């Protein structure tokens, strides 16, 4: 089961990397359950003009 989750996480990361390159300047994506964090992705730019990357500490408006 763990291998399957790791493979899924890898594929989701590859997909999100592609979305950041083609469609959105930056994305934060988090999947959690009652036991905690399952998957986290931070990619692209929070400030394109100043080349500031999205980090785990970046704050976005919900549904922005």
N, CA, C and O atoms as a DFTB+ gen file, in Angstrom:
256 C
 N C O
     1  1       0.823      -1.196       0.000
     2  2       0.000       0.000       0.000
     3  2       0.865       1.258       0.000
     4  3       0.568       2.206      -0.727
     5  1       1.935       1.284       0.805
     6  2       2.804       2.462       0.883
     7  2       3.401       2.790      -0.482
     8  3       3.470       3.958      -0.863
     9  1       3.832       1.773      -1.215
    10  2       4.385       2.009      -2.546
    11  2       3.351       2.675      -3.442
    12  3       3.682       3.585      -4.201
    13  1       2.131       2.239      -3.362
    14  2       1.058       2.807      -4.174
    15  2       0.832       4.281      -3.839
    16  3       0.636       5.096      -4.741
    17  1       0.857       4.631      -2.549
    18  2       0.684       6.024      -2.134
    19  2       1.848       6.870      -2.630
    20  3       1.637       7.975      -3.130
    21  1       3.074       6.368      -2.500
    22  2       4.236       7.109      -2.980
    23  2       4.175       7.321      -4.481
    24  3       4.516       8.399      -4.969
    25  1       3.747       6.307      -5.221
    26  2       3.621       6.427      -6.667
    27  2       2.560       7.460      -7.033
    28  3       2.760       8.265      -7.942
    29  1       1.446       7.437      -6.334
    30  2       0.384       8.418      -6.579
    31  2       0.879       9.821      -6.271
    32  3       0.643      10.740      -7.056
    33  1       1.561      10.008      -5.147
    34  2       2.100      11.322      -4.796
    35  2       3.076      11.820      -5.856
    36  3       3.064      13.000      -6.205
    37  1       3.911      10.938      -6.362
    38  2       4.871      11.307      -7.405
    39  2       4.147      11.759      -8.666
    40  3       4.530      12.753      -9.283
    41  1       3.105      11.034      -9.050
    42  2       2.350      11.392     -10.257
    43  2       1.594      12.705     -10.073
    44  3       1.515      13.510     -11.001
    45  1       1.040      12.924      -8.884
    46  2       0.350      14.194      -8.613
    47  2       1.349      15.339      -8.684
    48  3       1.042      16.386      -9.256
    49  1       2.543      15.164      -8.115
    50  2       3.571      16.208      -8.173
    51  2       3.956      16.507      -9.617
    52  3       4.086      17.674      -9.988
    53  1       4.140      15.484     -10.430
    54  2       4.470      15.694     -11.843
    55  2       3.367      16.478     -12.542
    56  3       3.649      17.391     -13.319
    57  1       2.123      16.130     -12.273
    58  2       0.990      16.839     -12.871
    59  2       0.999      18.307     -12.443
    60  3       0.871      19.196     -13.284
    61  1       1.148      18.566     -11.148
    62  2       1.134      19.942     -10.648
    63  2       2.323      20.745     -11.173
    64  3       2.185      21.937     -11.446
    65  1       3.488      20.112     -11.319
    66  2       4.632      20.794     -11.935
    67  2       4.272      21.268     -13.341
    68  3       4.629      22.379     -13.731
    69  1       3.572      20.436     -14.097
    70  2       3.142      20.804     -15.444
    71  2       2.133      21.931     -15.439
    72  3       2.190      22.821     -16.288
    73  1       1.205      21.906     -14.490
    74  2       0.202      22.974     -14.377
    75  2       0.884      24.301     -14.082
    76  3       0.530      25.327     -14.663
    77  1       1.862      24.286     -13.180
    78  2       2.581      25.515     -12.835
    79  2       3.320      26.057     -14.059
    80  3       3.351      27.270     -14.271
    81  1       3.906      25.190     -14.853
    82  2       4.653      25.635     -16.030
    83  2       3.748      26.199     -17.113
    84  3       4.144      27.118     -17.829
    85  1       2.526      25.660     -17.247
    86  2       1.675      26.016     -18.384
    87  2       0.488      26.904     -18.051
    88  3       0.042      27.660     -18.914
    89  1      -0.051      26.842     -16.813
    90  2      -1.340      27.474     -16.557
    91  2      -1.378      28.479     -15.414
    92  3      -2.092      29.477     -15.507
    93  1      -0.641      28.248     -14.356
    94  2      -0.716      29.094     -13.166
    95  2       0.689      29.487     -12.729
    96  3       1.619      28.691     -12.858
    97  1       0.859      30.699     -12.215
    98  2       2.190      31.081     -11.745
    99  2       2.613      30.331     -10.483
   100  3       3.800      30.062     -10.295
   101  1       1.653      29.988      -9.612
   102  2       2.006      29.298      -8.376
   103  2       0.828      28.551      -7.789
   104  3      -0.324      28.959      -7.939
   105  1       1.133      27.445      -7.114
   106  2       0.097      26.596      -6.520
   107  2       0.569      26.115      -5.153
   108  3       1.740      25.790      -4.959
   109  1      -0.358      26.078      -4.226
   110  2      -0.198      25.387      -2.954
   111  2      -1.309      24.354      -2.893
   112  3      -2.476      24.674      -3.119
   113  1      -0.946      23.115      -2.587
   114  2      -1.914      22.021      -2.595
   115  2      -1.614      21.139      -1.394
   116  3      -0.474      20.713      -1.207
   117  1      -2.620      20.862      -0.585
   118  2      -2.425      20.072       0.625
   119  2      -3.559      19.064       0.765
   120  3      -4.733      19.409       0.628
   121  1      -3.195      17.824       1.038
   122  2      -4.177      16.770       1.290
   123  2      -3.925      16.260       2.705
   124  3      -2.813      15.852       3.042
   125  1      -4.972      16.288       3.526
   126  2      -4.863      15.800       4.898
   127  2      -6.025      14.864       5.213
   128  3      -7.052      14.873       4.535
   129  1      -5.842      14.068       6.241
   130  2      -6.942      13.283       6.799
   131  2      -6.869      13.405       8.318
   132  3      -6.096      14.213       8.832
   133  1      -7.641      12.636       9.023
   134  2      -7.679      12.765      10.483
   135  2      -6.343      12.433      11.139
   136  3      -6.101      12.815      12.284
   137  1      -5.489      11.735      10.429
   138  2      -4.182      11.364      10.977
   139  2      -3.087      12.371      10.646
   140  3      -1.989      12.290      11.195
   141  1      -3.370      13.312       9.760
   142  2      -2.371      14.325       9.427
   143  2      -2.197      14.516       7.934
   144  3      -3.059      14.158       7.133
   145  1      -1.063      15.089       7.586
   146  2      -0.751      15.431       6.202
   147  2      -0.439      14.177       5.390
   148  3       0.355      13.334       5.807
   149  1      -1.078      14.068       4.224
   150  2      -0.828      12.962       3.307
   151  2       0.089      13.418       2.177
   152  3       0.996      12.693       1.767
   153  1      -0.159      14.629       1.679
   154  2       0.597      15.146       0.540
   155  2       0.609      16.659       0.595
   156  3      -0.405      17.283       0.909
   157  1       1.760      17.254       0.288
   158  2       1.875      18.709       0.237
   159  2       2.666      19.095      -0.999
   160  3       3.681      18.477      -1.319
   161  1       2.195      20.117      -1.686
   162  2       2.890      20.625      -2.869
   163  2       2.925      22.142      -2.804
   164  3       1.901      22.784      -2.569
   165  1       4.088      22.706      -3.009
   166  2       4.283      24.145      -3.124
   167  2       5.142      24.353      -4.356
   168  3       6.293      23.916      -4.385
   169  1       4.605      25.011      -5.374
   170  2       5.365      25.183      -6.596
   171  2       5.061      26.487      -7.291
   172  3       3.989      27.068      -7.124
   173  1       6.018      26.935      -8.070
   174  2       5.839      28.162      -8.826
   175  2       6.216      29.389      -8.022
   176  3       7.045      29.336      -7.112
   177  1       5.578      30.506      -8.385
   178  2       5.955      31.804      -7.839
   179  2       4.810      32.474      -7.106
   180  3       3.691      32.532      -7.616
   181  1       5.086      32.983      -5.902
   182  2       4.100      33.783      -5.180
   183  2       4.147      35.224      -5.652
   184  3       3.165      35.957      -5.533
   185  1       5.299      35.631      -6.191
   186  2       5.481      36.977      -6.733
   187  2       6.354      36.839      -7.973
   188  3       7.580      36.766      -7.879
   189  1       5.712      36.804      -9.131
   190  2       6.426      36.582     -10.389
   191  2       7.393      37.724     -10.669
   192  3       8.537      37.491     -11.062
   193  1       6.941      38.946     -10.469
   194  2       7.753      40.134     -10.769
   195  2       9.080      40.119     -10.009
   196  3      10.118      40.491     -10.556
   197  1       9.043      39.691      -8.759
   198  2      10.244      39.697      -7.921
   199  2      10.881      38.320      -7.749
   200  3      11.758      38.144      -6.903
   201  1      10.441      37.336      -8.552
   202  2      10.998      35.975      -8.511
   203  2      10.988      35.366      -7.106
   204  3      11.978      34.780      -6.668
   205  1       9.855      35.511      -6.404
   206  2       9.724      34.918      -5.073
   207  2       8.910      33.631      -5.180
   208  3       7.761      33.664      -5.621
   209  1       9.490      32.497      -4.781
   210  2       8.802      31.214      -4.932
   211  2       7.709      30.995      -3.892
   212  3       7.706      31.611      -2.826
   213  1       6.784      30.102      -4.229
   214  2       5.801      29.626      -3.260
   215  2       6.541      28.710      -2.290
   216  3       7.306      27.843      -2.710
   217  1       6.313      28.903      -0.997
   218  2       6.922      28.068       0.040
   219  2       5.812      27.547       0.956
   220  3       4.669      27.991       0.843
   221  1       6.122      26.627       1.850
   222  2       5.098      26.175       2.798
   223  2       4.547      27.311       3.666
   224  3       3.450      27.190       4.210
   225  1       5.286      28.402       3.802
   226  2       4.840      29.539       4.610
   227  2       4.088      30.596       3.814
   228  3       3.632      31.584       4.390
   229  1       3.948      30.412       2.501
   230  2       3.203      31.360       1.676
   231  2       1.728      31.293       2.040
   232  3       1.175      30.211       2.239
   233  1       1.097      32.457       2.126
   234  2      -0.331      32.531       2.417
   235  2      -1.059      33.026       1.180
   236  3      -0.728      34.080       0.637
   237  1      -2.055      32.265       0.735
   238  2      -2.928      32.659      -0.367
   239  2      -4.338      32.824       0.175
   240  3      -4.705      32.207       1.175
   241  1      -5.118      33.652      -0.486
   242  2      -6.544      33.715      -0.180
   243  2      -7.159      32.391      -0.629
   244  3      -6.759      31.844      -1.657
   245  1      -8.112      31.876       0.116
   246  2      -8.776      30.630      -0.235
   247  2      -9.428      30.764      -1.605
   248  3     -10.087      31.766      -1.881
   249  1      -9.253      29.769      -2.459
   250  2      -9.821      29.751      -3.808
   251  2      -9.316      30.886      -4.671
   252  3     -10.017      31.321      -5.585
   253  1      -8.122      31.376      -4.407
   254  2      -7.599      32.459      -5.236
   255  2      -6.964      31.910      -6.495
   256  3      -6.466      32.675      -7.320
